[in-house]
């Protein structure tokens, strides 16, 4: 795959195809996701604590598979089959929420959906790094995230339109999500191109823990600390409902968040190319801490709308920068495994983060839960600011074998 050259390297075909795949997949996902908290609590009778169990379990399951699939994509030097299979599995099981009669059934479906995500994410992100010049990694990941979040904007709008003007039931909306899911799978199968790489020759495949290096593990540790305060966004939707945002407006509120993400992802990723990954992450995590602190003290529905829009800027600053930093830190034949460890850290932290948030909400109140999340984000921002990562990005860009 031809990479850009000169002072302004270009994005590759795979980046654009993966962006289209991400857009269509998130149209399907986000037609459903913002409706699930209200569906669980109002239709199936689940508590906020059980929502934490569902989302935390789903993300932890996905994280374990991301490590395995990332390692395997390094082992066999092929990423596309895992990417396509992961998107296909999620597209098949996701609409089955429309059949659920209990919260435990939703748990099973969400876990199956996240299995698909677990299989595809690490190989996909490694394929992205294989496909672009190191000088524009942040922009490439930001562009793909922007497309993903644009789909997450379109999905809730379609769900709102179907319910408000088409008089479609919530369960029927879940089934309609199968249409963009099918487009996702077809685009991935036809459009993605494998980037030729030499398969490892060492018997048994590469070691899962070496040779990542101390800087990689330090970054993973700091990201894990942040994740402990980063519970499922389903709680933000519940908080918005608590502040007076009507259930029928939940898809629109979710769309506002994702439009803000989409608008800021590419500039945020490009910013990390210019000023450094770590500095961009510090800004993003500090913003997260302020937003969570404000969510705990909000008292009106208009504040929920404003905070959701601002929350999207946090994603713009961090989604591309985090992935680009992981790619910068490791050799090219270890990227799948590196992204697997990255997602494992996030997923292992997701379960206790969501459980803790749900328990605090149930027993103390939402303000205490949001304050704990803000405090952990601030600690992580300080930790990232003091990591010795100044040369990482320059070293990656000077390594002609990095892509």
VENFENHU-V540631 format. One record per pair of residues at least 24 apart in sequence whose C-alpha atoms are under 7 Angstrom apart, sorted by the first residue. I is the first residue (numbers start at 1). GAP is how many residues later the second one is. Records with the same first field share a line. If there is no record, write none. Layout:
# VENFENHU-V540631
I = GAP + GAP
This chain:
# VENFENHU-V540631
1 = 130 + 194
3 = 129 + 130
4 = 129
9 = 124 + 127
11 = 121 + 129
12 = 119 + 120
14 = 117 + 178 + 179
15 = 113 + 125 + 129
17 = 174 + 175
18 = 126
19 = 125 + 128 + 129
20 = 127
21 = 163 + 166 + 167
22 = 125 + 126
23 = 124 + 125 + 127 + 128
24 = 127 + 156 + 157 + 159 + 160
25 = 155 + 156 + 159
26 = 122 + 125 + 126 + 129
27 = 124 + 125 + 127 + 128 + 153
28 = 127 + 149 + 150 + 152 + 153
30 = 122 + 125 + 126
31 = 124 + 125 + 127 + 128 + 146
32 = 142
34 = 216 + 217 + 220
37 = 197
40 = 63
44 = 57 + 58 + 59
46 = 57
48 = 310
49 = 306 + 309 + 310 + 313
52 = 302 + 303 + 306
53 = 302
54 = 53
55 = 177
56 = 294 + 295 + 298
57 = 294
58 = 52 + 53 + 56
59 = 55 + 288 + 291
60 = 287 + 288 + 290 + 291
61 = 50 + 54
62 = 52 + 53 + 55 + 56 + 285
63 = 55 + 280 + 281 + 284 + 285
64 = 280
65 = 50 + 53 + 54
66 = 52 + 53 + 55 + 56 + 274 + 277 + 278
67 = 270 + 273 + 274 + 277
68 = 272
69 = 50 + 53 + 54
70 = 52 + 53 + 266 + 267 + 269 + 270
71 = 265 + 266 + 269
73 = 50 + 263
74 = 259 + 260 + 262 + 263
75 = 124 + 125 + 130 + 131
76 = 123
77 = 120 + 121 + 122
78 = 116
79 = 44 + 45 + 48 + 115
80 = 112 + 114
82 = 37 + 38 + 41
83 = 36 + 37 + 40 + 41
84 = 101 + 104 + 105
86 = 30 + 31 + 33 + 34
87 = 29 + 30 + 33 + 98
88 = 97
89 = 24 + 27
90 = 26 + 27
91 = 87 + 90 + 91
95 = 79 + 80 + 82 + 83
97 = 77
98 = 73 + 74 + 76 + 77
122 = 214 + 217 + 218
123 = 213
126 = 209 + 210
129 = 198 + 274
130 = 65 + 273
131 = 64 + 272
132 = 271
133 = 270
134 = 262 + 263 + 269
135 = 138 + 262
136 = 137
137 = 187
138 = 131 + 132 + 134 + 135 + 182 + 183 + 186
139 = 127 + 130 + 131
141 = 128 + 179 + 182 + 183
142 = 123 + 124 + 126 + 127 + 177 + 178
143 = 122 + 123
145 = 120
146 = 115 + 116 + 117 + 119 + 120
147 = 115
149 = 109 + 110 + 112 + 113
150 = 108 + 109 + 112
152 = 103 + 106
153 = 102 + 103 + 105 + 106
154 = 101
156 = 95 + 96 + 98 + 99
157 = 94 + 95 + 98
159 = 92
160 = 91 + 92
208 = 129
212 = 118
216 = 113
220 = 122 + 125
222 = 158 + 161 + 162
224 = 121 + 122 + 125
225 = 151 + 155
226 = 150 + 151 + 154
227 = 119 + 122 + 123 + 126
228 = 121 + 122 + 124 + 125 + 148
229 = 124 + 143 + 144 + 145 + 147 + 148
230 = 123 + 143
231 = 119 + 122 + 123 + 126
232 = 122
240 = 61 + 64
243 = 56 + 57 + 58
244 = 56 + 57
245 = 56
253 = 52
256 = 53
257 = 51 + 52 + 54 + 55
258 = 54
260 = 49 + 52 + 53
261 = 51 + 52 + 54 + 55
264 = 49 + 52
265 = 50 + 51 + 52 + 55
268 = 48 + 49
269 = 48 + 51 + 52
272 = 49
276 = 117
277 = 44 + 48
278 = 106 + 107
279 = 106
280 = 37 + 38 + 41
281 = 36 + 37 + 40
282 = 99 + 102 + 103
284 = 30 + 33 + 34
285 = 29 + 92 + 93 + 96
286 = 91 + 92 + 95
287 = 27
288 = 26 + 86 + 89
289 = 85 + 86 + 88 + 89
290 = 84
292 = 78 + 79 + 81 + 82
293 = 77 + 78 + 81
295 = 75
296 = 70 + 71 + 74 + 75
297 = 70
328 = 64 + 65 + 68
329 = 63
331 = 71
332 = 70 + 71
